[in-house]
Amino acid sequence: MDSSGGQVQLRRVLGFWQAYAIAVGLIVAGTSMVSLANYFGNVGPAFIISAAVAGFACICIAMSYAELAAAIPGAGMVADYTLPAMGRSMAIFGVLIGYIVMVTFAGSCETFIAGLCVEQVWGIPYKLVAAVLLILFLVLNLIGVEFFANCQLILDAIKVPALVILGILGLLEIGSVNPTAPIEFAPNGWGVVATSMVGGIWLYIGLEYVCPMAEEIKDPGKNVPRAMIAGVATVFASNMLFGEAIIRYVPLEILATSDVPQLIGAEAMFGRAGMIIIAIATIVAGASAADSHMAALPRMLYGLARDGMLPKIFAYLHPKFRTPWVGIFFAFICLSMPFLINLNIDYIMSFIGMACASWLVSYIIVQVDLIILRKKHPRMRRPFKSPLYPVPQVIGIVLCLYIIATSGTEALIGMAVCVIIFLAYSILWVKFKMKKPCFTPLKFEEMGEINIIVDKEGESA
């Protein structure tokens, strides 16, 4: 509560560059740098096709997120979009299946990958590095979103240019310490290219993390879609330059099996100097991804709790900093899970596969939300409208289903278990705790403090 007795509100303080930094801050991550080199090792130069198709899928998906974020600028994101489309249980499920799974399994690897790089280069224990980074970003997020977003701008200015510059120099053999070797475009066949889109989409997944910040972004109808599209373009260019370079210096089988393949590739190109540069970039990438998780997930939980769909304690905002402290501490705990195990490349890739498959379920829900809301509420004000509707939504759903189906047995089993657990929880919470209909769409006036703009003439034709 604020001093006047009213509920503390989030503030609009972020511009385009901060929104762009938040989007890129997660998707240029430590896990994506490891998986990038790993998939290039498994697929060869043809992985650029998998990444391009996945990038196109993400642009289609981003159009739905951008439209919904501008029209329904709630911190709960997928939950806020799903409430008026498919009801409370699906709203809760959409957040839990996409983001609790991702933060706990894949997101939690980020600071540990950063730590592995520090240990590899400087010999400092990786768990100590991970702990320091987690505590640092816990403090930054508790203080406020402006600190978080400005920090992301600095971090992005380090990691993205490092990938681009080393990639270009490596491809042109400028300053490299070893010669390049010719390589077949698809050495392991085209079937591997077709089934590697899970690795391609992991390069971009999390792009929508800018959407929970919509209540804190100036002019979200313009800045959210621009930030997301610019993020896809940035990620594709920087990752492909670096990936296409390192496979010309390192045997594919080494990249495919190493815990730190990006370091091996950079060292093969430019010696220890190259390894140090990419180590720093990976540390920054892992740190900024953990920072993004610790900022976005609490705001989704805040959005759910604000409307009674999670325990009310998650709706608490600190009266001075206006940040969701309980959710931030919860995210910190989720990100700390790998302290219980010793990470290696097998764990990391298994976690990525399961998190990616689960995350794509929430992507499908959002595409369906947009289609339902376009039909049910055609007069709703939409500061940004997805072009060529419903083509991007259909493409997005089809490609998400395809990627899930080709993500591997372990990922599918893990996703199925999570679906069962979270769907059961969502139904039981709404039915017995809230005593509300589970799948009845809400009217806009039932959605509490979420600012939904409706045409003055109403919604009827």
C-alpha positions in Angstrom: 0.0 0.0 0.0 1.2 3.5 -0.6 1.0 6.4 1.8 -2.5 7.4 0.6 -3.9 4.0 1.3 -4.2 3.0 -2.3 -2.5 0.0 -3.8 1.1 0.6 -5.1 1.3 0.7 -8.9 4.0 0.0 -11.4 5.5 3.0 -13.2 6.0 3.6 -16.9 9.7 4.5 -17.1 11.2 2.3 -19.9 11.8 3.4 -23.5 12.6 1.5 -26.7 16.2 0.8 -25.9 15.5 -0.5 -22.5 12.7 -2.7 -23.9 15.1 -4.0 -26.6 17.7 -4.7 -23.9 15.3 -6.7 -21.9 14.3 -8.8 -24.9 17.9 -9.4 -26.0 19.0 -9.8 -22.4 17.4 -13.2 -22.0 17.7 -14.7 -25.5 21.4 -14.0 -25.8 22.0 -16.3 -22.8 24.6 -18.7 -21.5 22.5 -21.7 -22.4 21.9 -20.4 -25.9 25.7 -19.9 -26.4 26.4 -23.5 -25.4 23.5 -24.9 -27.4 24.4 -22.8 -30.4 27.9 -24.4 -30.6 26.5 -27.9 -29.7 23.9 -27.8 -32.4 26.3 -26.5 -35.0 28.5 -29.4 -34.0 25.6 -31.9 -34.5 24.2 -30.3 -37.7 27.1 -28.4 -39.4 26.7 -25.2 -41.3 23.1 -26.1 -42.3 22.0 -25.3 -38.8 21.6 -21.7 -40.1 18.5 -23.1 -41.9 17.0 -24.5 -38.6 17.8 -21.2 -36.9 16.2 -19.1 -39.7 13.0 -21.1 -39.7 12.8 -20.9 -36.0 13.4 -17.2 -36.1 10.6 -16.8 -38.6 8.3 -18.8 -36.2 9.3 -16.5 -33.3 8.5 -13.4 -35.4 5.0 -14.8 -36.0 4.6 -15.6 -32.3 5.9 -12.1 -31.4 3.2 -10.5 -33.4 0.6 -12.1 -31.1 2.5 -11.2 -27.9 2.9 -7.6 -29.1 -0.8 -7.1 -29.9 -1.9 -8.6 -26.7 0.7 -6.7 -24.6 -0.4 -3.4 -26.0 -4.1 -4.1 -25.6 -3.9 -5.8 -22.2 -0.8 -4.4 -20.6 -0.7 -6.6 -17.5 2.3 -7.8 -15.6 0.8 -11.3 -15.7 1.3 -11.5 -19.5 0.0 -14.9 -20.7 -2.4 -15.1 -17.7 -3.9 -11.7 -18.5 -4.3 -12.6 -22.1 -5.9 -15.9 -21.3 -8.4 -14.8 -18.7 -10.8 -13.2 -21.2 -10.2 -16.0 -23.7 -10.2 -19.3 -21.9 -10.7 -18.6 -18.2 -8.9 -18.7 -14.9 -7.5 -22.3 -14.9 -5.9 -21.9 -18.4 -4.5 -18.6 -17.3 -2.8 -20.1 -14.3 -1.7 -23.1 -16.4 -0.2 -20.9 -19.1 2.1 -19.2 -16.7 3.2 -22.2 -14.7 3.9 -24.5 -17.7 5.9 -21.9 -19.6 7.8 -20.1 -16.9 8.1 -22.0 -13.7 9.5 -25.0 -15.7 11.8 -22.8 -17.7 13.2 -20.8 -14.8 13.7 -23.8 -12.6 15.4 -26.1 -15.2 16.9 -24.1 -18.0 17.1 -20.6 -16.5 18.8 -22.0 -13.5 21.7 -23.2 -15.7 22.6 -19.7 -16.7 24.7 -18.6 -13.8 26.3 -22.0 -13.6 27.4 -21.9 -17.3 28.9 -18.5 -16.5 30.6 -20.1 -13.5 31.9 -23.0 -15.7 33.6 -20.4 -18.0 35.2 -18.6 -15.0 36.5 -21.9 -13.7 37.8 -23.0 -17.1 39.7 -19.7 -17.6 40.6 -18.5 -14.2 40.1 -21.5 -11.9 37.6 -20.0 -9.5 35.0 -22.6 -8.4 31.9 -22.4 -10.6 29.4 -22.7 -7.8 30.9 -19.7 -6.0 30.6 -17.6 -9.2 27.0 -18.7 -9.6 26.2 -17.8 -6.1 27.7 -14.3 -6.4 25.9 -13.5 -9.6 22.5 -14.7 -8.2 22.9 -12.5 -5.1 24.0 -9.5 -7.2 20.9 -9.7 -9.4 18.6 -10.4 -6.5 19.7 -7.1 -5.0 19.3 -5.2 -8.4 15.8 -6.5 -8.9 14.7 -5.8 -5.4 15.8 -2.1 -5.8 13.8 -1.5 -9.0 13.2 -2.0 -12.7 15.1 1.0 -13.8 18.3 -0.5 -12.3 17.5 -3.8 -14.0 16.8 -2.4 -17.5 19.8 0.0 -17.5 22.0 -2.9 -16.4 20.7 -4.9 -19.3 21.7 -2.2 -21.7 25.3 -2.4 -20.5 25.4 -6.2 -20.6 24.0 -6.3 -24.1 26.7 -3.8 -25.3 29.3 -6.4 -24.2 28.0 -9.8 -25.3 26.4 -9.1 -28.7 29.4 -7.2 -30.2 31.7 -9.9 -29.0 29.9 -12.6 -31.0 29.6 -10.4 -34.0 33.3 -9.2 -34.1 34.8 -12.6 -33.4 32.5 -14.2 -35.9 33.4 -11.8 -38.7 37.1 -11.9 -38.0 37.0 -15.7 -37.8 35.1 -16.1 -41.1 37.6 -13.8 -42.8 40.6 -15.4 -41.1 41.8 -12.0 -39.8 44.1 -12.4 -36.8 43.2 -16.1 -36.4 45.9 -18.4 -35.0 44.8 -21.5 -37.0 43.7 -22.0 -40.6 40.1 -22.9 -41.5 39.2 -26.3 -42.8 36.5 -26.9 -45.5 33.3 -28.4 -44.3 30.2 -30.0 -45.9 27.1 -27.9 -45.6 24.9 -30.7 -44.1 27.5 -33.4 -43.1 25.0 -35.5 -41.1 22.1 -35.3 -43.6 19.0 -33.1 -44.0 17.0 -35.1 -41.5 19.1 -33.7 -38.7 18.5 -30.2 -40.0 14.7 -30.8 -39.9 14.8 -32.1 -36.4 17.1 -29.4 -34.9 14.6 -26.6 -34.8 14.3 -27.0 -31.0 17.9 -25.8 -30.9 17.1 -23.0 -33.3 14.1 -21.7 -31.4 16.1 -21.9 -28.1 18.2 -19.1 -29.5 15.2 -16.8 -29.4 12.9 -18.2 -26.8 12.2 -15.7 -24.1 11.8 -12.9 -26.5 8.4 -12.2 -25.0 10.0 -11.4 -21.6 9.6 -7.7 -22.5 5.8 -8.2 -22.4 5.4 -8.4 -18.6 7.1 -5.0 -18.5 4.3 -3.5 -20.7 2.9 -1.6 -17.7 6.3 -0.1 -17.2 7.1 0.7 -20.9 6.3 4.0 -22.6 4.0 3.6 -25.6 4.0 -0.3 -25.6 2.0 -0.4 -28.8 5.1 0.8 -30.7 8.0 -0.1 -28.4 7.1 -3.7 -27.6 6.8 -5.1 -31.2 9.9 -3.0 -32.3 11.9 -4.4 -29.5 10.9 -8.0 -30.2 11.5 -7.8 -34.0 14.9 -6.1 -33.4 15.7 -8.8 -30.9 15.1 -11.6 -33.4 17.3 -9.9 -36.0 20.1 -9.2 -33.5 20.1 -12.7 -32.2 20.1 -14.4 -35.6 22.9 -12.2 -37.0 25.2 -12.5 -34.0 24.7 -16.2 -33.4 25.0 -17.3 -37.0 28.2 -15.3 -37.5 29.9 -16.8 -34.5 28.5 -20.3 -35.1 29.5 -20.5 -38.8 33.0 -19.3 -37.9 33.9 -21.8 -35.1 32.9 -24.9 -37.1 35.6 -24.0 -39.6 38.2 -24.3 -36.8 37.0 -27.1 -34.6 35.9 -30.7 -35.4 32.2 -31.0 -35.2 32.2 -33.9 -32.8 34.2 -31.8 -30.2 31.7 -29.0 -30.4 28.8 -31.4 -30.1 30.1 -33.0 -26.8 31.9 -30.2 -24.9 30.6 -28.5 -21.8 32.0 -25.2 -23.0 32.1 -25.5 -26.8 32.0 -21.8 -27.3 35.3 -21.4 -25.4 36.9 -24.2 -27.5 35.8 -22.5 -30.7 37.0 -19.0 -29.7 40.3 -20.4 -28.5 40.8 -22.3 -31.8 40.2 -19.1 -33.7 42.2 -16.5 -31.6 44.0 -18.4 -28.9 43.7 -17.5 -25.2 42.6 -14.0 -26.0 39.6 -15.3 -28.0 38.7 -17.7 -25.2 38.8 -14.9 -22.6 36.6 -12.6 -24.7 34.0 -15.3 -25.2 34.3 -16.3 -21.6 33.4 -12.8 -20.6 30.6 -12.7 -23.1 29.2 -16.0 -21.7 29.5 -14.7 -18.2 27.6 -11.6 -19.2 25.0 -13.6 -21.1 24.3 -16.0 -18.3 24.2 -13.1 -15.8 21.8 -11.0 -17.9 19.5 -14.0 -18.5 19.3 -14.7 -14.8 18.6 -11.0 -14.3 15.8 -11.2 -16.9 14.3 -14.3 -15.2 14.4 -12.6 -11.8 12.6 -9.6 -13.3 9.9 -11.1 -15.5 8.7 -14.2 -13.6 7.9 -12.2 -10.4 5.8 -9.8 -12.4 3.8 -12.7 -13.9 3.2 -14.2 -10.5 2.3 -10.7 -9.3 -0.3 -10.5 -12.0 -1.8 -13.8 -11.1 -1.8 -13.1 -7.3 -3.3 -9.7 -7.8 -6.4 -11.4 -9.2 -6.5 -14.2 -6.6 -5.1 -16.9 -8.8 -2.1 -17.5 -6.6 -1.5 -16.9 -2.9 -1.9 -13.2 -2.2 1.6 -12.9 -0.9 2.9 -12.8 -4.5 0.9 -9.6 -5.1 3.0 -7.7 -2.5 4.8 -4.6 -3.9 7.5 -3.0 -1.8 6.1 0.5 -0.9 9.4 2.3 -1.7 10.8 0.4 -4.7 7.5 -0.8 -6.2 8.9 -4.2 -7.0 7.3 -7.6 -6.3 9.7 -8.7 -3.5 8.1 -12.1 -2.7 8.1 -13.2 -6.4 11.7 -12.0 -6.8 12.8 -14.2 -3.8 10.8 -17.1 -5.2 12.6 -16.7 -8.6 15.9 -16.6 -6.7 15.1 -19.9 -5.1 14.1 -21.5 -8.5 17.3 -20.2 -10.1 19.3 -21.8 -7.2 18.2 -25.4 -7.9 21.4 -26.6 -9.7 23.3 -26.2 -6.5 21.9 -29.6 -5.7 23.6 -31.3 -8.7 26.9 -31.2 -10.7 26.1 -29.8 -14.2 27.4 -31.2 -17.4 26.5 -30.9 -21.1 24.0 -33.8 -20.8 22.1 -32.2 -18.0 22.1 -28.8 -19.7 20.8 -30.1 -23.0 18.1 -32.2 -21.2 17.0 -29.2 -19.2 16.9 -27.1 -22.3 14.8 -29.6 -24.2 12.2 -30.0 -21.5 12.0 -26.3 -20.8 11.7 -25.5 -24.5 8.9 -28.0 -25.0 7.0 -26.7 -22.0 7.6 -23.1 -22.9 6.1 -23.7 -26.4 2.9 -24.9 -24.8 2.4 -21.4 -23.4 3.3 -20.0 -26.8 0.5 -22.0 -28.4 -1.9 -20.8 -25.7 -1.1 -17.1 -26.5 -1.7 -17.7 -30.2 -5.1 -19.2 -29.4 -5.9 -16.3 -27.1 -5.4 -13.8 -29.8 -7.6 -15.7 -32.2 -10.4 -16.0 -29.6 -10.2 -12.4 -28.6 -10.2 -11.2 -32.2 -13.5 -13.1 -32.6 -15.1 -12.3 -29.3 -14.0 -8.7 -28.9 -13.6 -7.2 -32.4 -14.1 -3.6 -31.0 -11.4 -3.8 -28.4 -8.8 -1.1 -28.8 -5.6 -2.5 -30.1 -2.7 0.0 -30.3 -0.8 -2.6 -32.3 -2.5 -5.2 -34.5 -0.8 -8.3 -35.8 -0.5 -8.0 -39.6 -2.0 -10.6 -41.9 -4.1 -12.1 -39.2 -4.6 -15.0 -38.7 -1.7 -16.2 -40.9 1.1 -15.6 -38.3 -1.0 -17.2 -35.6 -1.6 -20.4 -37.6 2.1 -20.6 -38.6 3.1 -20.1 -35.0 0.9 -22.8 -33.7 1.9 -25.3 -36.4 5.6 -24.7 -36.0 5.4 -24.9 -32.2 3.6 -28.3 -32.4 6.3 -29.5 -34.9 9.2 -28.4 -32.6 7.6 -30.0 -29.6 7.1 -33.3 -31.5 10.7 -33.3 -32.5 12.2 -32.3 -29.2 13.1 -35.8 -28.1 11.7 -38.5 -25.8 13.1 -37.1 -22.5 11.8 -33.6 -23.3 8.4 -34.9 -24.1 8.1 -37.1 -21.0 9.3 -34.2 -18.8 6.8 -31.8 -20.5 3.9 -34.3 -20.1 4.6 -34.7 -16.4 4.7 -30.9 -15.9 1.5 -30.5 -17.9 -0.4 -33.0 -15.7 0.9 -31.4 -12.5 0.3 -27.8 -13.4 -3.1 -28.4 -15.1 -4.3 -30.3 -12.0 -3.1 -27.5 -9.7 -4.8 -24.9 -11.9 -8.1 -26.6 -11.9 -8.1 -27.5 -8.2 -7.1 -24.0 -7.1 -9.8 -22.3 -9.1 -12.5 -24.8 -8.3 -11.9 -25.3 -4.5 -9.9 -22.2 -3.4 -11.4 -19.5 -5.6 -14.7 -21.3 -6.0 -15.0 -20.0 -9.5 -15.7 -21.6 -12.9 -12.5 -23.1 -14.3 -12.8 -22.4 -18.0 -15.3 -19.6 -18.3 -13.8 -16.5 -20.0 -13.9 -13.4 -17.8 -15.5 -10.2 -18.8 -13.1 -7.3 -19.0 -14.7 -5.6 -16.0 -13.9 -8.7 -13.9 -10.2 -8.4 -14.5 -9.4 -6.1 -11.6 -6.8 -3.4 -12.2 -5.7 -4.6 -15.7 -6.1 -1.6 -18.0 -8.0 -2.9 -21.0 -9.2 -0.2 -23.4 -12.6 -0.8 -25.1 -14.1 1.2 -27.9 -16.5 3.9 -26.6 -19.3 2.4 -28.8 -18.9 -0.9 -27.0 -18.0 -4.3 -28.5 -21.2 -5.3 -30.3 -21.2 -5.0 -34.0 
